[in-house]
Amino acid sequence: MNDDRALVQEFARNNSEQAFATLVERHVSLVYSVALRRVGEPHLAQDITQGVFIILAKKAKSLGPKTILPGWLCRTARYVSSHAIRTQKRRHAREQEVHMQSMTNEPDADAWKQIAPMLDEALGSLTQPEHDAVVLRFFEGKPFAEVGAAIGTTEDSARMRVSRAVDKLRGFFSKKGVVLSAAVLTGAAGANSVHAAPAGLATAVTAAAVKGTAVSATITTFVNSTMKTMTWLKLKLAIGIGVAALVAGGGVMAVLSAESAKPSVQDAQEEPVLIVPKMSVGKVVRGMTTNEVEAVLGKPDKWVGKMMVYDKRYGMSVAQSSNGVAAILCGDSMLKYPGVANFKGRTKEGIGMKSSQADVTKAFGKPTGVGRSKNGGVQQESMLYQELGMSFTLEEGKVIHILVNFRPITLQTNLMRLKPNTKNTTSEKRGVN
């Protein structure tokens, strides 16, 4: 994995054709196989493969050091394939799924025929760390020690992560009427997921991506539309989430306590979470409807007014309004709903829980407003960045709460407090308007 990073960096710095050609030779079959499964047409799969590596060439400088390249390439291949299917107005994927329903009673020997049409859709249902671990283990054939080293964990942790991911995949296929054991599923995927790319494809890909050799209008369309999608999704950081909040009187009332160090029982840190001011927190994006939020986070543990509270699984609360998601609160435990995990998400500048006041100022400059308050006798400070639509609450000089608001906010929003014994029936009903 380190070698992949070195080659990407070499290409990014020096536009090294040799470095890029090595990457293409190493991973072209993986990308081609994903594309072929998705579209079912070899010639279109070759176009998609070229598109994926052109995108890699364009994005090489922006790939972070934690990027698992095989996983990134698989995801990008799925994105390009999806755009290809829409552009060609094909309904091939649906036809394959219908076909597979008629095969659900076939013996395990035909498992690959059953799972292949929906394998990439199933992989897309995993978290990014789970997805990357599965790709490394079963598509790349890496031992658990290498999988663990690549994703920054131990061999045993990598084994457990892959096991959880396989259970999720089995659940996905089971809902589609395909019931397979873990051994049969992983055996079929490992033996059949990667096929050799056609001769000459790697050379054509390298020429198009590095030298700018002319490509078809179809490939250009795939590249441009997919890059727009990738920019919107902000696929960069894989860290955990945790949130706390209460909606009150047409504004957001942050309810904080001093307890913040308990780990999440659901291993929520595996969810990819990047705080993007005015846009998103992880998969939750400004303006999302309730159904769209549930599509990425699942059903909330509870509703408080118009606040979707995810205190058990994610420790995250999302404030809804008539225009969709209006605000997201990230941070310390709520007094009324204890047990929210300490938030692990960060901005692209690296600001998150436990960042210092100096860190925040260095990242965002002087705040537009500051304030002080007490919570249970503990002194807290608030830093407002009105242009970003963000405010930070600090305790003992460290960030314990971040409010990401997609509407104009004032310092007062972040200074409001709710006493533990106060009945707040009215505010719970009103929510965010």
TAPEGI-V261855 format. One record per backbone hydrogen bond with DSSP energy under -0.5 kcal/mol. NH is the residue of the N-H (numbers start at 0). CO is the residue of the C=O. Records with the same first field share a line. If there is no record, write none. Layout:
BEGIN
NH->CO  CO
END
This chain:
BEGIN
4->0
5->1
6->2
7->3
8->4
9->5
10->6
11->7
12->8
13->9
14->10
15->9
16->14
19->15
20->16
21->17
22->18
23->19
24->20
25->21
26->22
27->23
30->26
31->27
32->28
33->29
34->30
35->31
36->32
37->33
38->34
39->35
44->40
45->41
46->42
47->43
48->44
49->45
50->46
51->47
52->48
53->49
54->50
55->51
56->52
57->53
58->54
59->55
61->58
62->58  59
66->63
68->66
71->67
72->68
73->69
74->70
75->71
76->72
77->73
78->74
79->75
80->76
81->77
82->78
83->79
84->80
85->81
86->82
87->83
88->84  85
89->84
94->90
95->91
96->92
97->93
98->94
99->95
100->96
101->97  98
102->99
103->100
105->102
109->106
110->107
113->109
114->110
115->111
117->114
118->114  115
121->117
122->118
123->119
124->120  121
125->122
128->269
130->126
131->127
132->128
133->129
134->130
135->131
136->132
137->133
138->133  134
139->134
141->135
145->142
146->142
147->143
148->144
149->145
150->146
151->147
152->147
157->153
158->154
159->155
160->156
161->157
162->158
163->159
164->160
165->161
166->162
167->163
168->164
169->165
170->166
171->167
172->168
173->169
174->170
175->171  172
176->173
177->172
178->176
179->177
184->180
185->181
186->182
187->183
188->184
189->185
190->186
191->187
192->188
194->28  192
200->197
203->199
204->200
205->201
206->202
207->203
208->204
209->205
210->205  206
211->206
212->206
219->215
220->216
221->217
222->218
223->219
224->220
225->221
226->222
227->223
228->224
229->225
230->226
231->227
232->228
233->229
234->229
235->233
238->236
242->314
245->252
247->250
249->430
250->247
252->245  250
253->251  412
255->253
256->332
259->257
266->263
269->266
270->267
272->270
274->345
275->273  279
276->274
278->275
279->275
280->283
281->273
283->280
284->282
285->278
286->324
287->284
292->288
293->289
294->290
295->291  292
296->292
297->293
300->308
301->308
303->306
306->303
307->305  317
308->301  306
309->307  315
313->309
314->309
315->309
316->328
317->307
318->326
319->305  317
320->323
323->320
324->287
325->318
326->318
327->403
328->316
329->401
330->241
331->399
332->258
333->336
341->261
345->272
346->350
347->274
349->346
352->344
353->398
354->351
356->396
359->355
360->356
361->357
362->358
363->359
364->360
367->383
368->383
370->381
372->379
374->377
377->374
379->372
380->393
381->370
382->391
383->368
384->389
388->384
389->384
390->402
391->382
392->400
393->380
394->397
395->378
397->394
398->354
399->392
400->392
401->329
402->390
403->327  401
404->388  402
405->325
412->409
413->409  410
414->410  411
415->411
421->418
427->423
428->424
429->425
430->426
431->319
END
